[in-house]
């Protein structure tokens, strides 16, 4: 009652013994029985109304179902566990009664993490006035739109039609995640012309209509809509509604959650599973990406032994505020998932004696995000019935997302990005002792061959995930795809969507084939020329993660998801992709610096930056200096690697700051004394020497994130560096020096077996739903938030992230 920390019954004695605290408030929460379902005609109550508004907790919107509890409070005095009720408190001295009563009141009134993460109300229909509405330019082209009989002017589609308010062009809308909707012709027309506003035909009434701003990427208000419609001969006062509005469509989608049947196996009767390692996780509102990743990670022995096997030691060594301790919160989550203590059937809602936590509510941050949020909320509610209560990782989510611009929100996220984010946190928090992320860490060897001199350069970098490209032109069902496309272009709305079938071997071939570098500066010929880059494994990790690059950018840089089926194998042999190093008789490129960049007042000795890559990044809207950094720190290796660097460093405090290059005259280089000891310890914990860490920090102005990038891209330089710092002479260093260690990586045979995969449903990483399948005791198990069942038809061809483990000899 001093620290306001909460403990379960099995840990409160330990906290008393360690902290010396004696007074604890014991809260007993008993769930009240639910009233009879209002939809039951025999209840005497009118049936529940269907949602008519895209909102949560607002009249006409989706109901926020709340559990109701009766709470009983007692003060327990340790070590004898003497119970003091509110009645007993009244007989105590005034000083004691006042202090205890104030403490009780503070605890009862305090907002918990779960309350902070919840949303009570959200209105998805609040729209803003478009900035184009007041001064929209309309062409005097004589176009007049009839009151009915509309068709898309490109494909002839007769539904989901939008009229551009600039020139009256009638085109079909976007294609939905399930293949329905339009053919994207209205969007493509905006990208071609830049005409921003369009109105959905069939929604025009005297009260208004659906207006969309492509440039603002949202539904908007147009205060001059009657005038804009009149320009094309449409009398708003005489129009009648003939199509569902976008709000009505989103509501219908949020109620119809059983469409993604293949991945969720909802077409079969699944057998619920309970026990150790079979614990579901509550959806906290778009947290399915986190749930899926953590379920898989805690099947890896390294994470089990680091956090779960040592949980008693971790709890005993926890700081005074364990809510902010990474190791404690990860251990708590791992124990909850693996112990089986919380893997129990959900209690009967009508059981008056059953106690449970409050239900999780979904949360949305904007018009585009609520759809996926309500999907997750609906999935969680549907699958919690007759299955598990599960555990709610609220405190864990709050801790790992703290300070991150995306993971701290309730928006949907990319599971691959969260996996790397979490691995990075593990790296930073495992400065001593076993590091479980080593299970995924491996070395990549890149061999670049100058085509003019045929001399080669070898570099190594650390990675955790293989990103597998998807060559769509290699689909084995091209004829079916072309026929389906022809039907869509002809406006056949009944055409069945066809999924591209890509052989896994083709994806692996695309990964391993040489990449052509067109602007490579060759130190052998002292000019730019072409080169080929080949990527191979310098080591094979214990556990291998493969990401299918389903999410990509179109020619217009609009994100899209590839709808593909890939025959991912159960076993994998990558032995042929092991790096072999320098070949006999092969000459290496000389270690000669490229020509320097010149500025009016300073010479910077640094590689020439690829202007075309910098320009492409700038065209996407990123700051110039950030683009220059991305190209520099990825070594002019192309737009893909530079884009990955940008996405991984957008939250850096110096993201837009000018690029500071090693060797700049005019910048201040950190000395041995002012290099951050904390940054040094972090890099040393990753397996590098103190001297290597110091050099990396000095080269990057003492910035940790940049130093880590730098050290992984300069492994060859580090292995040959002369150590002469910290009071040691060069001669002493030469005499005592051993080859400095590189990053700690494990190695072994390149033969693997599939043990888990994470699947995504939806049109982009920012919406939709994630589930995972994990192989346990030769049985595939589906983890769909709180739903844990034996899998009957694991959709291995539709996965997004695949997890392999090394096969035993």
Buried (B, 14 or more C-beta within 10 A) or exposed (E): BEEEBBBEEEBBEBBBEEEEBBBBBBBEEBBEBBEEEEEEEEEEEEEEEEBEBBBBBBEEBBEBEEBEBEEEBBBBEBEEEEEBEEEEBEEBEEEEEEEBBEBBEEBEEEEEBBEEBBBEEBBBBEBEEBEBBEEBEBBEEEBEBEBEEBBBBBBEBEBBBBBBBBBBBBBBBBBBBEBEBBBBBBBBBBBEEEBBBBBBBBBBBEEBBBBBBBBBEBBBBBEBBBEBBEBBEBEBEEBEEBBBBBBBBBBEBBEEBEBBEBBBBBEEEBEBBBEEBBBBBBBBBBBBBBBBBBBBBBBBBBBBEBBBBBBEEBBEEBEEEBBEBBBBBBBBBBBBBBBBEBBEEBEEEEEEEBEBBBBBBBBBBEBBBBBBBBBBBBBBBBBBEEBBBBBBBBBBBBBBBEEBEBBEBBBBBBBBBBBBBBBBBBBBBBBEEEBBBBBBBBBBBBBBBBBBBEBBBBBBBBBBBBBBBBEBEBBEBEEBBEEBEEBBBEBBBEBEEBBBBBBBEBBBEBBBEEBEBEBBBBBBBEEBBBBBBBBBBBBBBBBBBBBBBBBEEEEEEEEBBBBBBBEBBEEBEBEEBBBEEEEEEEEEBEEEEBEBBEEEEEEBBBBBBBEEBBEBBBEEEBBBBBBBBBBBBBBBBBBBBBBEBBEBBEEBEBBBBEBBBBEBEEEEEBEEEEBBEEBBBBBBBBBBBBBBBBBBBBBBBBBBBBBBBBBBBBBEBBEEBEBBBEEEEEEEBEEEBEEBEBBBBBBEBBBBBBBBBBBBBBBBBBBBBBBBBBBBEEEBBBBBBBBBBBBEEBBBBBBBBBBBBBBEE
